[in-house]
Amino acid sequence: MEFPKIFDDEFYIKCINLATSSKGNERYGSILVLDSKIIGEGYNRAIVHPALEKLERRIRQGMANHAEIEALNDALFKGNKTENSDVYVAGYFPNSKRLFFKTEYTCVKCLPHLRNYEISNIYVPTPGGWIKKDLNEAYEEAKKFVNGTHQKRLEAMRGEFYISQLNL
């Protein structure tokens, strides 16, 4: 078994470390980068009270901040300019022990916010390294995932045998 090249990438490791603070079935970490410097960071935060855990996923998803938006909020809170920055996002599914390795960006919910703050590109991880997507390309891809997004992402996940190497 070959050790994935992406495991040597400092931005990937940062995103995964942030993702470990997430709760739930999908755990993501994200950083906002400008001129090779991290200007914002975040992880997905479900803000649902534990007593409401049995709500439909659709309802719960509406009450959660995604990692990309948390990274954007962090950058803005720190007073950083976001124009022409890039967002990196990585994560894993703890129940299935799968890493988020794919060539498409799936979050149609975050794209309008990223566009509003003039983010240039989104980077998604693969075992061989990051794949760069400009916002328009990412938006076209994400539209394919609008209905049944969670199941479609889960079906596209890979890397069950890698997750133990990250101690997740």
C-alpha positions as CSV (number, residue, x, y, z in Angstrom):
1,M,0.0,0.0,0.0
2,E,1.4,3.4,-1.0
3,F,1.4,6.3,1.4
4,P,-0.7,9.1,-0.1
5,K,1.3,12.1,-1.2
6,I,-1.3,14.5,0.3
7,F,-0.4,13.3,3.8
8,D,2.8,15.3,3.5
9,D,1.0,18.5,2.7
10,E,0.9,21.0,5.6
11,F,-2.4,22.5,4.5
12,Y,-4.0,19.0,4.3
13,I,-2.8,18.1,7.8
14,K,-4.1,21.5,9.1
15,C,-7.6,20.9,7.6
16,I,-7.8,17.3,9.0
17,N,-6.7,18.5,12.4
18,L,-9.4,21.2,12.3
19,A,-11.9,18.5,11.2
20,T,-11.3,16.5,14.4
21,S,-13.1,19.3,16.3
22,S,-16.3,18.6,14.3
23,K,-19.1,16.4,15.4
24,G,-21.4,14.2,13.5
25,N,-21.2,12.0,10.4
26,E,-19.2,14.3,8.2
27,R,-16.3,16.1,9.7
28,Y,-14.6,18.9,7.7
29,G,-11.8,21.4,8.3
30,S,-11.1,24.3,6.1
31,I,-8.5,27.1,5.7
32,L,-8.4,30.3,3.8
33,V,-5.1,31.0,2.2
34,L,-3.7,34.2,0.7
35,D,-0.1,34.4,-0.7
36,S,0.7,31.0,0.9
37,K,-0.3,32.2,4.4
38,I,-3.3,30.9,6.3
39,I,-5.6,33.9,7.0
40,G,-8.6,32.0,8.4
41,E,-9.5,28.5,9.6
42,G,-12.7,26.7,10.6
43,Y,-14.5,23.4,11.0
44,N,-18.1,22.4,10.5
45,R,-20.1,23.2,13.6
46,A,-23.5,21.7,14.2
47,I,-25.4,24.1,16.5
48,V,-28.2,21.7,17.2
49,H,-29.0,21.0,20.8
50,P,-28.3,17.3,21.6
51,A,-32.0,16.8,22.5
52,L,-32.9,17.5,18.9
53,E,-30.5,15.0,17.3
54,K,-33.3,13.0,15.8
55,L,-34.4,15.8,13.5
56,E,-34.3,15.2,9.8
57,R,-30.8,15.8,8.3
58,R,-32.1,18.5,6.1
59,I,-33.3,20.5,9.1
60,R,-30.1,19.9,11.0
61,Q,-28.0,20.9,8.0
62,G,-29.7,24.3,7.9
63,M,-28.6,24.9,11.5
64,A,-24.9,24.2,10.9
65,N,-22.0,26.3,9.8
66,H,-19.8,24.6,7.3
67,A,-16.0,24.6,7.6
68,E,-15.6,26.9,4.6
69,I,-17.9,29.5,6.1
70,E,-16.2,29.2,9.5
71,A,-12.8,29.8,7.8
72,L,-14.2,32.8,6.0
73,N,-15.7,34.2,9.2
74,D,-12.4,33.7,11.0
75,A,-10.5,35.6,8.3
76,L,-13.0,38.5,8.4
77,F,-13.1,38.6,12.2
78,K,-9.3,38.9,12.2
79,G,-9.6,41.8,9.8
80,N,-8.0,40.0,6.8
81,K,-8.9,40.8,3.3
82,T,-10.3,37.8,1.5
83,E,-10.2,38.9,-2.1
84,N,-8.2,36.6,-4.3
85,S,-7.7,34.1,-1.5
86,D,-8.2,30.3,-1.9
87,V,-10.1,27.9,0.3
88,Y,-8.9,24.4,1.1
89,V,-11.3,21.9,2.5
90,A,-10.7,18.3,3.7
91,G,-12.5,15.9,5.9
92,Y,-13.6,12.4,6.8
93,F,-16.6,10.2,7.6
94,P,-15.8,8.7,11.1
95,N,-18.6,6.1,11.0
96,S,-17.3,4.5,7.7
97,K,-13.7,5.4,8.3
98,R,-13.4,7.1,4.9
99,L,-11.5,10.2,4.0
100,F,-12.8,12.9,1.8
101,F,-10.8,12.2,-1.4
102,K,-12.4,13.2,-4.6
103,T,-12.1,15.4,-7.6
104,E,-15.3,17.3,-7.3
105,Y,-16.5,20.0,-4.9
106,T,-20.0,19.3,-3.6
107,C,-21.1,22.1,-1.4
108,V,-23.6,24.3,-3.2
109,K,-24.5,25.9,0.1
110,C,-21.1,27.6,0.6
111,L,-20.5,28.8,-2.9
112,P,-22.6,32.0,-2.8
113,H,-20.8,33.2,0.3
114,L,-17.3,32.4,-1.1
115,R,-18.2,34.2,-4.3
116,N,-19.6,37.2,-2.3
117,Y,-16.2,37.6,-0.6
118,E,-14.2,37.1,-3.9
119,I,-12.6,33.9,-3.1
120,S,-10.7,32.8,-6.2
121,N,-10.3,29.0,-6.0
122,I,-11.4,26.0,-4.0
123,Y,-8.9,23.1,-3.4
124,V,-10.1,19.6,-2.9
125,P,-7.9,16.7,-1.8
126,T,-7.0,13.5,-3.6
127,P,-4.4,11.0,-2.5
128,G,-2.0,12.5,-5.1
129,G,-2.4,16.1,-3.9
130,W,-4.8,19.1,-4.1
131,I,-7.0,19.7,-7.2
132,K,-7.7,23.4,-7.9
133,K,-11.2,24.5,-8.9
134,D,-12.2,28.0,-9.8
135,L,-15.5,29.1,-8.2
136,N,-17.5,28.8,-11.5
137,E,-16.2,25.3,-12.1
138,A,-16.9,24.3,-8.5
139,Y,-20.5,25.7,-8.8
140,E,-21.2,23.7,-11.9
141,E,-20.0,20.5,-10.2
142,A,-21.9,21.2,-7.0
143,K,-25.2,21.6,-8.8
144,K,-25.1,17.8,-9.6
145,F,-25.2,17.1,-5.8
146,V,-28.2,19.2,-4.8
147,N,-30.6,16.3,-4.3
148,G,-29.2,13.5,-2.1
149,T,-25.9,15.3,-1.5
150,H,-24.9,13.4,1.6
151,Q,-25.5,10.0,0.0
152,K,-23.7,11.0,-3.2
153,R,-20.7,12.2,-1.2
154,L,-20.6,9.1,0.8
155,E,-20.7,6.9,-2.3
156,A,-17.8,8.9,-3.7
157,M,-15.5,8.6,-0.6
158,R,-12.4,6.5,-0.7
159,G,-9.5,5.7,1.6
160,E,-10.8,3.4,4.3
161,F,-7.3,2.0,4.7
162,Y,-5.7,5.4,5.0
163,I,-7.7,6.8,8.0
164,S,-5.9,4.7,10.6
165,Q,-2.6,6.3,9.4
166,L,-4.0,9.7,10.5
167,N,-5.2,8.3,13.9
168,L,-8.8,9.5,13.3
